[in-house]
């Protein structure tokens, strides 16, 4: 069962560990120092940033992180990273993406779409977004979107 809980300052060491993993460095760049992690993620934890960050848990185990940033009154951009290499290529990413998008829209009535912009060469990420129900966004090349399903 996928669950999301807000990132806490006590999670920053684990986040730093994930940011240093080769499969994460490939897409996120060089690992950050502890002070750089605190500077980047501290405002996201204490609520002074518009970006919200969550730890992704699968059956109670922390496996990665997810974040969203409003891009309009009715859309947010999401990022999800599975930090635990043992959980990569197991279908967890696509389940987490879908669950995260659905949770954001359920908790925020005005949000009609979640968008994502995985690197064009990150086929693992693109496949996960596709499996989660995201489709290419016709309004912007390289962007994927998931829209609120009509009720009824």
Beta strands, then each sheet from edge to edge (+ up, - down):
strand 1: 2-6
strand 2: 52-58
strand 3: 61-70
strand 4: 75-82
strand 5: 113-116
strand 6: 135-136
strand 7: 144-147
sheet 1: 1+ 2- 3+ 4- 5- 7+ 6-
end
